[in-house]
Amino acid sequence: MDFTHYIAEAMNPLMADIAALCRINSVQGEAQPGMPFGEGPAAALEAALKLGASMGFRTENFDNYVGHIEYGEGQELLGIVGHLDVVPAGDGWDRDPWGGEIDGDVIWGRGTTDDKGPVVTCLYALKILKDASVKLSRRVRLILGTNEETNWDCMAYYLKEVKPELPTVAFSPDSRFPVIYAEKAMLQFVLTRDLSEAIEIEGGSAFNSVPSSARIKLPAAMEAEVRSAIARSGDAALYACEVDGDQLILSAAGVGAHAARLYDGRNAVSYLMKLLADLPIGGDLREVVDFYNTRFGTWIYGEGMGMKISDETGPLTLNVGKIFVRGGKLHLYCDCRMPICMEVPQAEEKIKSAIAGTGYDYRVQSTEGSLYVPQDSALVRTLMGAYQKVTGDTESRPIASGGATYSRTIPNCVTFGCLLPDQEDLMHKANECLERRHLEIWLRIMVEAIYQLAK
Ligand SMILES: [Zn+2]
């Protein structure tokens, strides 16, 4: 099939519809009656369903948790799973993040690449197949979630309360091309320990990010020792020491990164602990520092917990994302992502045995099972084929990732698109935008992929 003419015709309205959807601020807000995630996500869902209906598709709204846009006939179902909520704009924008501005060949705004742009692109791909009267043997259903960026309650409601027909095969256009065939299982947990003396230490902000700063208060009398430990450390530039009255604040600087890519970061808490080990401290603080440095240290692959393991989907990674003291207890927020050869219960066993007898308590915060669809499956091969046919890129291989998308909530689902290898990743960052030349490739890939999977 040659869709060239249809693609050319679709580009202007496609850009306009992405821009319009990006003008709706769909950051999760306060729940309202009938709007579990607030007004923004509900408004974005309504707008997307309206657009689908205007193209002649069947639509359904499940209580403003999830919506469907469906096309075609047939017993079997191809699912496309995306989301319409977005993360907050954050600082550093040169344009209005909610302006939906089209300037020349670029659409600016939060959501252009994550995930409104990809969702609307899939909708247009479906419209092209309909307009071209292509005969499909599977129905195609776009499944639209509205709180992916927070806690995935929308998909939980959809799967548990709506109990929908599940697709035979599916993909989620919520990351990058070519295909993510494996996503690591994830375990977020908290370690706590009672303290018998006051320790003022803090660092990091969340389970799933590498702390970019950490600090501890020590007696000012330790200044000379602290300064000489910094000088000895070989990493003097990472540390700062400031005296304030009878206290001293020792801080460490790190490099923030997402827990799926620990190797891009440098953990400030770990470097603070490394320096503390070299100071004349005793009591609880000495025990905390020794525990940390033997179990976590500055490793990222779980070496200190005896968890180092790896397979074709990559190595296990272990991150301490936050440290603080509250109610006389030290808290460590940890995030572990494991290759498909290990599942959550095995990881828990390893952690429990590594902390046995140390006085630390283990509590699970949240878990996600892994996603794995073999690279030689029909689904992965078909999607790779569509990507290669359009882009000519035969170098890029299917990807295993530490990230988490809705793909893992649905059986036989992989992550497909939409960032291209030469496209800058602006998801969750300032100045998120989408260029027409990239969008056109997205659309061509999606038309080909949906056609191949549903024909
Ligand atoms: Zn997303």
Residues whose N, C-alpha, C, O or C-beta is under 5 A from the ligand:
A	BS01	ZN	D114 D115 D174
